[in-house]
Amino acid sequence: MEEEDTPTRLQDESAWVKTLIPQLEEAIRETSTEVLHPKVSDRKRLAYRYEVSQYSNSGNPKTKATTYQTDVLVWDEMDGDLWIPRVVIECKLAHLTTHDAITYSNKAATHKEVHPYLRYGILIGKLGAKGVPKRLFRHGASFDFMMVWRGESASPDEWVRFIEMLRAEIQTSRKIECLINGKPLDGDNYSLVHRPLVLQ
C-alpha cells in the first residue's frame, strides 16, 4: 500500500522548496536578455482552464480563469507589469506515489493546453540511489523532464546537470513561444522537429 501525504510531510516539502528558490534564481540569471528577466517563485498560481461565461455582440468572450498552485514556477518578467511562465517544477521529498505521478502529469497536460510553450517537470529529493521511479515512466507522459537527487540537497554533479537542463528548458520555452506566435528565429522554415530522450 502506498504511503499518503501527511501535514508534516507537506510542511517539510514546502520548507524544502523555499530553500531552493534563491539558489535557482541565481543559477538561471545568465538566461536574462534585454527584454526577458527570469524569476523563480514558489506557490505561484497558474491558469489551467478558461471558462466562457458570455459574449458581447462583437463576439468577444468574457472569460474566467481557473488556476492550480505550482510548487516552483520559473517565469520571464517583462516591462509593463507583464510576465510569461516558462518552466514548472513539481517537487516531492523522499517518496512519490502512483497518485502523485498521475496527478502531476494531469496538471502538466492541463497547464500546457493554456500555455503551449510551457515546460513541465518533476524533482524528487532525498530518494537515495533508486533513480527515477518506474511509475513516472508509466504515468508521467506529460512531463518534459524528471530528476531525482540522492539527498535532500543536490550533489555538485546533480546540481550542474539540473541547472544545465533548467537553462535549456527556459530557452526551449522561449523558442516554442516564438514559433507559435510567428516571431523570427534563426530561420523561417523548419523541415524537422525532433524531441530526443536523454537518460543519465
C-alpha positions, 0 to 999 in steps of 0.5 A: 500500500502506498504511503499518503501525504501527511501535514508534516510531510507537506510542511517539510516539502514546502520548507524544502522548496523555499530553500531552493528558490534563491539558489535557482534564481541565481543559477538561471540569471545568465538566461536574462536578455534585454527584454526577458528577466527570469524569476523563480517563485514558489506557490505561484498560481497558474491558469489551467482552464478558461471558462466562457461565461458570455459574449458581447455582440462583437463576439468577444468572450468574457472569460474566467480563469481557473488556476492550480498552485505550482510548487516552483514556477520559473517565469520571464518578467517583462516591462509593463507589469507583464510576465510569461511562465516558462518552466514548472517544477513539481517537487516531492521529498523522499517518496512519490506515489502512483497518485502523485505521478498521475496527478502531476502529469494531469496538471502538466497536460492541463497547464500546457493546453493554456500555455503551449510553450510551457515546460513541465517537470518533476524533482524528487529529493532525498530518494537515495540511489533508486533513480527515477521511479518506474511509475513516472515512466508509466504515468508521467507522459506529460512531463518534459523532464524528471530528476531525482537527487540522492539527498535532500540537497543536490550533489555538485554533479546533480546540481550542474546537470539540473541547472544545465537542463533548467537553462535549456528548458527556459530557452526551449520555452522561449523558442516554442513561444516564438514559433507559435506566435510567428516571431523570427528565429534563426530561420523561417522554415523548419523541415524537422522537429525532433524531441530526443530522450536523454537518460543519465 
